[in-house]
Amino acid sequence: MTPSSVRESILVVDDVPDTLEVLQRNLTAQGFQVFTAPGASEAIDILERTLIDLVITDYKMPRVSGLDLIRHIRENLKDTEVMMITGYATIDGAVKAVKTGADEYLAKPFTDDELLNAVRRSLDKLHRRRTGSELSKLAAKAPYGLIGESKAMSKVFGAIDKAAATIATVLVTGESGTGKELVARAIHYRSKRASGPFVPVNCGGIPEPLLESELFGHVKGAFTGAVESRAGFFQTAEGGSIFLDEISELGIAMQVKLLRVLQDKEVCMVGATRTRRVDVRILVATNKDLDAMVKKGLFREDLFFRLNVIIITVPPLRERGDDILMLIHHFADRFAREFDRQEPQFSDEALRTLQSYDWPGNVRELENLIQRVVVMSDDVFIDVPDLPSPMRFTLERSTGTGRTLAEAEVEHIQNVLISAGGNKTKASEILGIDRKTIREKLKRHSMES
């Protein structure tokens, strides 16, 4: 374990002076601020005048036991974790400690690593709870729906401010679902064009034959069905910004036309003979590697250079640390209010599972998950079994290929026995073999295993 970068405070309570000295020395060496108390009464005095992050208490102490101290902390202090140590380890004692409110239970003797790992687990749990308690304040400060305080997102916020102060074209990159449109909106609404329109266009969602007309407009009679002239997205965005999402989906012919718009600030409506100037800032986004597409001849190099002025890369959710916790509580609060449901409460294990998940769909996947939890869950308390199966640990069964014929045969016999309630006579009738054969096959498999 590396020394803590934050001076978390720990109170060690034990009636054995040698134990207090050893724990204080070990924890102080890891960068913690350590207080000690020989009993529960002295510990309470310290807790009343000092903010303590974690209390480590012995189980059996004179006058007031560790269990009573834990109960006092749980019923009087909301922002302190508790860990119990004992030299009289029993299952009953562990159960009592956990039920009373201890987050960790450690039996003496324990190694330095066991102690420090338990301390870190307790402090991590406290950190997650504190993060959640401040979410409403942080969400209120979130610019244009962009929520996060991670180092990665701080870089994005800084880039947004710089981009908003210019009129240059901005290329927003990042995986699908990371929030590229929110970044584009933030740039627009922090710029001098904020009073103008912001027009988002999904280039991949418009059929290629219709794209030119949708972007640049058309005049009456330009093609069959063009019964009147109609402005395109570029004219609609006059005085504001147009956001071209999935720019990599444009065909080469449309890339040429977009390049001319970038160079000349002019558009030509389908069927028109003259161009018209437009005052529009262009923001684009992609989840693909445009540089690689250029090398493969799928994207024009000159257009890439025109777009490659200011680049903002939105980080994937898996690289955003505690932002995941902030987003979980933000979406839980939002959907609870939207669907008039009670906001779900996530267990520490559920939060730990969500934090460790890879999130291939990024923020969009997390948003959809929380919405599903709010709508579909019958219980306000969400634990790991309530999460989708890909997020949960599951032992893989030995099925399909990769097994011997004997292994598959024995598994089938075992399944039939289970369905027959363990009745070998009934199982033998189903299998079409006698009881002796069942017994021999199971015995042989047991000996080989």
RODO-2510 file (C-alpha; in nm, 4 decimals, decimal comma):
residues 449
     n   res          X          Y          Z
     1     m     0,0000     0,0000     0,0000
     2     t     0,1299     0,3415    -0,0876
     3     p     0,1167     0,6229     0,1645
     4     s    -0,2111     0,8108     0,1677
     5     s    -0,2065     1,1364    -0,0212
     6     v    -0,4826     1,2732     0,2032
     7     r    -0,4385     1,3105     0,5785
     8     e    -0,7324     1,0959     0,6812
     9     s    -0,7763     1,0795     1,0575
    10     i    -0,7968     0,7497     1,2449
    11     l    -0,8825     0,6915     1,6104
    12     v    -0,7500     0,3653     1,7610
    13     v    -0,9245     0,2464     2,0772
    14     d    -0,7681    -0,0399     2,2796
    15     d    -0,7004    -0,1016     2,6478
    16     v    -0,3613    -0,2622     2,5713
    17     p    -0,0885     0,0075     2,5467
    18     d     0,1387    -0,2083     2,3295
    19     t    -0,1384    -0,2556     2,0739
    20     l    -0,2043     0,1177     2,0637
    21     e     0,1631     0,1889     2,0080
    22     v     0,2049    -0,0650     1,7263
    23     l    -0,1096     0,0456     1,5416
    24     q    -0,0248     0,4129     1,5792
    25     r     0,3277     0,3574     1,4450
    26     n     0,2135     0,1502     1,1462
    27     l    -0,0704     0,3821     1,0467
    28     t     0,1317     0,7005     1,0939
    29     a     0,3990     0,5532     0,8647
    30     q     0,1294     0,5293     0,5948
    31     g     0,0520     0,9001     0,6195
    32     f    -0,2575     0,8872     0,8401
    33     q    -0,3230     1,1235     1,1291
    34     v    -0,3631     0,8879     1,4242
    35     f    -0,5278     0,9455     1,7632
    36     t    -0,5366     0,6870     2,0414
    37     a    -0,7645     0,6180     2,3354
    38     p    -0,7396     0,3485     2,6077
    39     g    -1,1168     0,3119     2,6363
    40     a    -1,4583     0,4089     2,5041
    41     s    -1,5038     0,7118     2,7327
    42     e    -1,1771     0,8694     2,6205
    43     a    -1,2666     0,7872     2,2599
    44     i    -1,5996     0,9683     2,2871
    45     d    -1,4212     1,2778     2,4223
    46     i    -1,1940     1,2804     2,1164
    47     l    -1,4874     1,2238     1,8787
    48     e    -1,6735     1,5225     2,0242
    49     r    -1,3928     1,7673     1,9495
    50     t    -1,2196     1,6124     1,6453
    51     l    -1,3399     1,5057     1,3016
    52     i    -1,2438     1,1365     1,2789
    53     d    -1,2713     0,9470     0,9518
    54     l    -1,2256     0,5964     1,0901
    55     v    -1,2461     0,4425     1,4380
    56     i    -1,0590     0,1153     1,4991
    57     t    -1,1795    -0,0325     1,8251
    58     d    -1,1030    -0,3449     2,0262
    59     y    -1,3951    -0,5762     2,1002
    60     k    -1,3481    -0,6495     2,4711
    61     m    -1,2574    -0,3529     2,6921
    62     p    -1,3259    -0,2728     3,0593
    63     r    -1,6422    -0,0816     3,1507
    64     v    -1,7703    -0,0077     2,7972
    65     s    -1,7291    -0,2669     2,5208
    66     g    -1,6322    -0,2054     2,1617
    67     l    -1,9842    -0,3006     2,0521
    68     d    -2,1319    -0,0210     2,2654
    69     l    -1,8805     0,2248     2,1229
    70     i    -1,9755     0,1213     1,7689
    71     r    -2,3414     0,1702     1,8483
    72     h    -2,2690     0,5167     1,9905
    73     i    -2,0816     0,6151     1,6741
    74     r    -2,3486     0,4792     1,4416
    75     e    -2,6305     0,6606     1,6223
    76     n    -2,4507     0,9908     1,6791
    77     l    -2,1980     1,0385     1,3974
    78     k    -2,2957     1,0227     1,0307
    79     d    -1,9524     1,0743     0,8793
    80     t    -1,7313     0,8198     1,0540
    81     e    -1,6521     0,4599     0,9581
    82     v    -1,5916     0,1881     1,2174
    83     m    -1,3651    -0,1154     1,2190
    84     m    -1,3399    -0,3768     1,4949
    85     i    -1,0350    -0,5786     1,5990
    86     t    -1,0364    -0,8574     1,8542
    87     g    -0,8252    -1,1312     2,0024
    88     y    -1,1403    -1,3326     2,0811
    89     a    -1,2566    -1,3989     1,7263
    90     t    -1,5807    -1,5936     1,6959
    91     i    -1,8490    -1,6115     1,4293
    92     d    -2,1037    -1,4828     1,6786
    93     g    -1,8773    -1,1876     1,7626
    94     a    -1,8287    -1,1023     1,3969
    95     v    -2,2023    -1,1157     1,3321
    96     k    -2,2726    -0,8898     1,6297
    97     a    -2,0059    -0,6429     1,5217
    98     v    -2,1386    -0,6199     1,1683
    99     k    -2,5008    -0,5931     1,2824
   100     t    -2,4050    -0,3171     1,5259
   101     g    -2,2396    -0,1221     1,2459
   102     a    -1,8762    -0,2255     1,2034
   103     d    -1,7602    -0,2050     0,8425
   104     e    -1,4636    -0,4369     0,8930
   105     y    -1,3907    -0,7132     1,1456
   106     l    -1,0282    -0,8186     1,1962
   107     a    -0,9095    -1,1013     1,4190
   108     k    -0,5774    -1,0798     1,6055
   109     p    -0,3064    -1,1562     1,5196
   110     f    -0,3158    -0,9878     1,1808
   111     t    -0,0432    -0,8780     0,9423
   112     d     0,0371    -0,5177     0,8542
   113     d    -0,1054    -0,5766     0,5046
   114     e    -0,4301    -0,7188     0,6436
   115     l    -0,4682    -0,4145     0,8689
   116     l    -0,3892    -0,1603     0,5989
   117     n    -0,6138    -0,3299     0,3419
   118     a    -0,9048    -0,3271     0,5864
   119     v    -0,8372     0,0396     0,6685
   120     r    -0,8339     0,1324     0,3006
   121     r    -1,1601    -0,0549     0,2337
   122     s    -1,3282     0,1340     0,5176
   123     l    -1,1962     0,4713     0,4017
   124     d    -1,2930     0,3974     0,0420
   125     k    -1,6478     0,3315     0,1609
   126     l    -1,6458     0,6622     0,3502
   127     h    -1,5153     0,8405     0,0416
   128     r    -1,7962     0,7001    -0,1734
   129     r    -2,0572     0,8146     0,0792
   130     r    -1,9098     1,1633     0,1043
   131     t    -1,8960     1,1902    -0,2731
   132     g    -2,2625     1,1027    -0,2916
   133     s    -2,3621     1,3554    -0,0255
   134     e    -2,2141     1,6440    -0,2254
   135     l    -2,3595     1,5487    -0,5614
   136     s    -2,6495     1,7919    -0,5566
   137     k    -2,4119     2,0856    -0,5081
   138     l    -2,1779     1,9653    -0,7805
   139     a    -2,4577     1,8894    -1,0260
   140     a    -2,5942     2,2401    -0,9782
   141     k    -2,2569     2,3791    -1,0891
   142     a    -2,2275     2,1387    -1,3836
   143     p    -2,1966     2,3364    -1,7076
   144     y    -2,4677     2,2381    -1,9554
   145     g    -2,5151     1,8881    -1,8158
   146     l    -2,1457     1,7981    -1,8075
   147     i    -2,0952     1,6385    -1,4664
   148     g    -1,7543     1,5485    -1,3315
   149     e    -1,4601     1,6596    -1,1231
   150     s    -1,2013     1,4074    -1,2393
   151     k    -0,8692     1,5229    -1,3780
   152     a    -0,9738     1,4025    -1,7230
   153     m    -1,2924     1,6105    -1,7194
   154     s    -1,1113     1,9142    -1,5794
   155     k    -0,9030     1,9127    -1,8971
   156     v    -1,2217     1,9020    -2,1034
   157     f    -1,3710     2,1982    -1,9147
   158     g    -1,0514     2,3968    -1,9704
   159     a    -1,0565     2,3155    -2,3410
   160     i    -1,4220     2,4209    -2,3652
   161     d    -1,3417     2,7632    -2,2190
   162     k    -1,0564     2,8138    -2,4651
   163     a    -1,2606     2,6982    -2,7630
   164     a    -1,5555     2,9190    -2,6664
   165     a    -1,3314     3,2261    -2,6782
   166     t    -1,2504     3,1679    -3,0477
   167     i    -1,4438     3,1279    -3,3726
   168     a    -1,2300     2,8370    -3,4931
   169     t    -1,3764     2,5027    -3,6024
   170     v    -1,3760     2,2456    -3,3217
   171     l    -1,3408     1,8701    -3,3609
   172     v    -1,4779     1,6736    -3,0634
   173     t    -1,3588     1,3147    -3,0454
   174     g    -1,4390     1,0289    -2,8114
   175     e    -1,6101     0,6942    -2,7848
   176     s    -1,9822     0,6587    -2,8424
   177     g    -2,1879     0,7728    -2,5456
   178     t    -1,9245     0,9932    -2,3825
   179     g    -2,1186     1,3199    -2,4235
   180     k    -1,9656     1,4832    -2,7306
   181     e    -2,2823     1,6800    -2,8086
   182     l    -2,2886     1,8191    -2,4543
   183     v    -1,9338     1,9463    -2,5098
   184     a    -2,0392     2,1117    -2,8359
   185     r    -2,3386     2,2739    -2,6646
   186     a    -2,1174     2,4009    -2,3838
   187     i    -1,8826     2,5616    -2,6375
   188     h    -2,1734     2,7309    -2,8151
   189     y    -2,3463     2,8611    -2,5034
   190     r    -2,0233     2,9926    -2,3525
   191     s    -1,9350     3,1761    -2,6729
   192     k    -2,0491     3,5102    -2,8108
   193     r    -2,2936     3,3158    -3,0296
   194     a    -2,4935     3,1942    -2,7294
   195     s    -2,7953     3,4044    -2,8291
   196     g    -2,7970     3,2387    -3,1715
   197     p    -2,9335     2,8913    -3,2548
   198     f    -2,7517     2,5678    -3,1840
   199     v    -2,8417     2,3164    -3,4567
   200     p    -2,7354     1,9528    -3,4027
   201     v    -2,7229     1,7252    -3,7078
   202     n    -2,6641     1,3508    -3,6984
   203     c    -2,4848     1,2917    -4,0279
   204     g    -2,5126     0,9166    -3,9904
   205     g    -2,8891     0,9325    -3,9431
   206     i    -2,9735     1,1035    -4,2736
   207     p    -2,9790     0,8965    -4,5964
   208     e    -2,6992     0,9995    -4,8332
   209     p    -2,9364     1,1118    -5,1168
   210     l    -3,1144     1,3515    -4,8783
   211     l    -2,8115     1,4828    -4,6925
   212     e    -2,7201     1,7675    -4,9285
   213     s    -3,0758     1,8988    -4,9296
   214     e    -3,1010     1,8690    -4,5512
   215     l    -2,7733     2,0522    -4,4918
   216     f    -2,7892     2,3231    -4,7596
   217     g    -3,1598     2,3408    -4,8459
   218     h    -3,3245     2,3263    -5,1913
   219     v    -3,5190     2,5496    -5,4265
   220     k    -3,8645     2,4789    -5,5606
   221     g    -3,8562     2,2231    -5,8420
   222     a    -3,5012     2,1081    -5,7679
   223     f    -3,6172     1,7460    -5,7627
   224     t    -3,9394     1,5453    -5,7605
   225     g    -4,1340     1,6401    -5,4499
   226     a    -3,9639     1,9775    -5,4036
   227     v    -4,2916     2,1717    -5,4163
   228     e    -4,1424     2,4698    -5,2391
   229     s    -3,8057     2,6126    -5,1459
   230     r    -3,6755     2,5086    -4,8058
   231     a    -3,3769     2,6257    -4,6040
   232     g    -3,1237     2,3710    -4,4836
   233     f    -2,9587     2,3266    -4,1468
   234     f    -2,6813     2,5722    -4,2300
   235     q    -2,9282     2,8531    -4,2989
   236     t    -3,1233     2,7574    -3,9846
   237     a    -2,8039     2,7973    -3,7807
   238     e    -2,7391     3,1506    -3,9118
   239     g    -2,5733     3,3586    -3,6412
   240     g    -2,5179     3,0524    -3,4248
   241     s    -2,3486     2,7145    -3,4429
   242     i    -2,4095     2,3928    -3,6342
   243     f    -2,2977     2,0654    -3,4786
   244     l    -2,2223     1,7906    -3,7296
   245     d    -2,2153     1,4667    -3,5323
   246     e    -2,0667     1,1498    -3,6846
   247     i    -1,8802     1,3552    -3,9450
   248     s    -1,6965     1,0378    -4,0483
   249     e    -2,0188     0,9065    -4,2045
   250     l    -2,0134     1,1671    -4,4825
   251     g    -1,9413     1,0344    -4,8309
   252     i    -1,6530     1,1759    -5,0339
   253     a    -1,8843     1,3887    -5,2518
   254     m    -2,0437     1,5516    -4,9471
   255     q    -1,7007     1,6024    -4,7938
   256     v    -1,6058     1,8144    -5,0953
   257     k    -1,9144     2,0326    -5,0480
   258     l    -1,8514     2,0729    -4,6764
   259     l    -1,4908     2,1704    -4,7467
   260     r    -1,6142     2,4543    -4,9690
   261     v    -1,8423     2,5774    -4,6918
   262     l    -1,5491     2,5821    -4,4514
   263     q    -1,3275     2,7672    -4,6997
   264     d    -1,5737     3,0182    -4,8465
   265     k    -1,8443     3,0432    -4,5774
   266     e    -2,0979     2,9920    -4,8571
   267     v    -2,3608     2,7277    -4,9299
   268     c    -2,5384     2,6419    -5,2506
   269     m    -2,8952     2,5168    -5,2223
   270     v    -2,9839     2,2114    -5,4295
   271     g    -3,1141     2,3361    -5,7667
   272     a    -2,9810     2,6901    -5,7154
   273     t    -2,7348     2,8627    -5,9499
   274     r    -2,5853     3,1022    -5,6985
   275     t    -2,4287     3,0551    -5,3573
   276     r    -2,5227     3,2484    -5,0470
   277     r    -2,3053     3,3451    -4,7531
   278     v    -2,3743     3,2004    -4,4099
   279     d    -2,2517     3,3178    -4,0721
   280     v    -2,2243     2,9850    -3,8918
   281     r    -1,9669     2,8341    -3,6597
   282     i    -1,9012     2,4680    -3,7356
   283     l    -1,8535     2,2138    -3,4578
   284     v    -1,8037     1,8490    -3,5545
   285     a    -1,7690     1,5191    -3,3708
   286     t    -1,6669     1,1623    -3,4404
   287     n    -1,6018     0,8383    -3,2557
   288     k    -1,3669     0,7177    -3,5302
   289     d    -1,0008     0,7833    -3,6059
   290     l    -1,0144     1,0364    -3,8904
   291     d    -0,6395     1,0236    -3,9380
   292     a    -0,6601     0,6484    -4,0030
   293     m    -0,9540     0,7045    -4,2398
   294     v    -0,7460     0,9581    -4,4346
   295     k    -0,4685     0,7016    -4,4800
   296     k    -0,7243     0,4506    -4,6100
   297     g    -0,8702     0,7037    -4,8540
   298     l    -1,2059     0,7159    -4,6741
   299     f    -1,1765     1,0777    -4,5608
   300     r    -1,0347     1,3724    -4,7515
   301     e    -0,7034     1,4939    -4,6171
   302     d    -0,7766     1,8612    -4,6955
   303     l    -1,1055     1,8439    -4,5054
   304     f    -0,9329     1,6729    -4,2140
   305     f    -0,6793     1,9563    -4,1933
   306     r    -0,9642     2,2107    -4,1988
   307     l    -1,1389     2,0339    -3,9125
   308     n    -0,8225     1,9614    -3,7174
   309     v    -0,7899     2,3105    -3,5669
   310     i    -0,9073     2,2661    -3,2090
   311     i    -0,9481     1,9082    -3,0870
   312     i    -1,1274     1,8178    -2,7652
   313     t    -1,1172     1,4518    -2,6661
   314     v    -1,3895     1,3414    -2,4258
   315     p    -1,2572     1,0637    -2,1977
   316     p    -1,4371     0,7293    -2,1680
   317     l    -1,6300     0,6758    -1,8457
   318     r    -1,3930     0,4019    -1,7255
   319     e    -1,1154     0,6638    -1,6989
   320     r    -1,3157     0,9138    -1,4948
   321     g    -1,2868     0,7658    -1,1444
   322     d    -1,5343     0,9079    -0,8929
   323     d    -1,7282     1,0827    -1,1704
   324     i    -1,9113     0,7508    -1,1986
   325     l    -2,0505     0,7945    -0,8461
   326     m    -2,1569     1,1508    -0,9228
   327     l    -2,3346     1,0413    -1,2396
   328     i    -2,5075     0,7501    -1,0646
   329     h    -2,6630     0,9790    -0,8043
   330     h    -2,7370     1,2508    -1,0579
   331     f    -2,9329     1,0141    -1,2826
   332     a    -3,0993     0,8424    -0,9853
   333     d    -3,2277     1,1776    -0,8578
   334     r    -3,3320     1,2924    -1,2038
   335     f    -3,5288     0,9793    -1,2975
   336     a    -3,6837     0,9466    -0,9520
   337     r    -3,8313     1,2945    -0,9927
   338     e    -3,9242     1,2331    -1,3565
   339     f    -4,1160     0,9108    -1,2823
   340     d    -4,2390     1,0178    -0,9373
   341     r    -4,0520     0,7348    -0,7660
   342     q    -3,8390     0,7225    -0,4533
   343     e    -3,4713     0,7706    -0,5298
   344     p    -3,2933     0,4338    -0,5082
   345     q    -3,0157     0,3814    -0,2557
   346     f    -2,7163     0,1800    -0,3750
   347     s    -2,5246    -0,0525    -0,1444
   348     d    -2,1504    -0,0061    -0,1122
   349     e    -2,0943    -0,3324    -0,3002
   350     a    -2,3244    -0,2186    -0,5813
   351     l    -2,1374     0,1115    -0,6113
   352     r    -1,8043    -0,0709    -0,6080
   353     t    -1,9305    -0,3008    -0,8838
   354     l    -2,0510    -0,0098    -1,0946
   355     q    -1,7186     0,1683    -1,0514
   356     s    -1,5174    -0,1345    -1,1596
   357     y    -1,7330    -0,2066    -1,4671
   358     d    -1,5748    -0,1218    -1,8033
   359     w    -1,8748     0,0785    -1,9417
   360     p    -1,8359     0,0141    -2,3161
   361     g    -2,1410     0,2362    -2,3754
   362     n    -2,0020     0,5091    -2,1473
   363     v    -2,2314     0,7707    -1,9896
   364     r    -2,5222     0,6786    -2,2156
   365     e    -2,5070     0,3176    -2,0934
   366     l    -2,4953     0,4319    -1,7302
   367     e    -2,7895     0,6677    -1,7840
   368     n    -2,9986     0,3879    -1,9374
   369     l    -2,9080     0,1516    -1,6534
   370     i    -3,0125     0,3961    -1,3813
   371     q    -3,3367     0,4723    -1,5628
   372     r    -3,4123     0,0986    -1,5795
   373     v    -3,3323     0,0584    -1,2088
   374     v    -3,5637     0,3449    -1,1112
   375     v    -3,8510     0,2222    -1,3292
   376     m    -3,8267    -0,1541    -1,2838
   377     s    -3,6948    -0,2101    -0,9307
   378     d    -3,9491    -0,3004    -0,6626
   379     d    -3,7022    -0,2240    -0,3838
   380     v    -3,5578     0,1186    -0,3086
   381     f    -3,2345    -0,0472    -0,1905
   382     i    -3,0215    -0,1600    -0,4854
   383     d    -2,7630    -0,4336    -0,4317
   384     v    -2,5349    -0,6284    -0,6682
   385     p    -2,7990    -0,8927    -0,7605
   386     d    -3,0182    -0,6073    -0,8915
   387     l    -2,7542    -0,5117    -1,1500
   388     p    -2,7366    -0,6601    -1,5025
   389     s    -2,5670    -0,9996    -1,5262
   390     p    -2,2610    -0,8738    -1,7237
   391     m    -2,1686    -0,6632    -1,4192
   392     r    -2,1925    -0,9480    -1,1700
   393     f    -1,9404    -1,2193    -1,0934
   394     t    -2,0649    -1,5537    -1,2257
   395     l    -1,8923    -1,8887    -1,2134
   396     e    -1,8860    -2,0392    -1,5589
   397     r    -2,0325    -2,3840    -1,5878
   398     s    -1,8431    -2,6498    -1,7784
   399     t    -2,0886    -2,6985    -2,0639
   400     g    -2,0732    -2,7397    -2,4370
   401     t    -1,7460    -2,8294    -2,6045
   402     g    -1,4346    -2,8680    -2,3973
   403     r    -1,5750    -3,1553    -2,1885
   404     t    -1,5224    -3,5264    -2,2265
   405     l    -1,8160    -3,7517    -2,3065
   406     a    -1,7900    -3,9024    -1,9570
   407     e    -1,8112    -3,5553    -1,7957
   408     a    -2,1199    -3,4644    -1,9996
   409     e    -2,2786    -3,8004    -1,9095
   410     v    -2,2168    -3,7566    -1,5374
   411     e    -2,3539    -3,3996    -1,5424
   412     h    -2,6714    -3,5242    -1,7110
   413     i    -2,7089    -3,7997    -1,4491
   414     q    -2,6637    -3,5449    -1,1699
   415     n    -2,9225    -3,3098    -1,3218
   416     v    -3,1752    -3,5925    -1,3544
   417     l    -3,1101    -3,6957    -0,9943
   418     i    -3,1745    -3,3397    -0,8799
   419     s    -3,4999    -3,3237    -1,0758
   420     a    -3,6003    -3,6599    -0,9238
   421     g    -3,5368    -3,5292    -0,5739
   422     g    -3,2401    -3,7632    -0,5252
   423     n    -3,4526    -4,0744    -0,5891
   424     k    -3,2190    -4,3119    -0,7758
   425     t    -3,5023    -4,5492    -0,8713
   426     k    -3,6973    -4,2724    -1,0406
   427     a    -3,3798    -4,1346    -1,1989
   428     s    -3,2882    -4,4793    -1,3381
   429     e    -3,6316    -4,5056    -1,5008
   430     i    -3,5868    -4,1644    -1,6659
   431     l    -3,2326    -4,2462    -1,7814
   432     g    -3,3114    -4,5983    -1,8926
   433     i    -3,0300    -4,7510    -1,6863
   434     d    -3,0301    -4,9387    -1,3557
   435     r    -2,9445    -4,7941    -1,0176
   436     k    -2,6163    -4,9841    -0,9996
   437     t    -2,4951    -4,8216    -1,3228
   438     i    -2,5823    -4,4753    -1,1890
   439     r    -2,3898    -4,5471    -0,8680
   440     e    -2,0861    -4,6819    -1,0535
   441     k    -2,0662    -4,3914    -1,2989
   442     l    -2,0885    -4,1328    -1,0221
   443     k    -1,8322    -4,3221    -0,8114
   444     r    -1,5896    -4,3497    -1,1041
   445     h    -1,6252    -3,9776    -1,1800
   446     s    -1,5597    -3,8924    -0,8142
   447     m    -1,2448    -4,1031    -0,8067
   448     e    -1,1139    -3,9532    -1,1337
   449     s    -1,1834    -3,5991    -1,0130
***
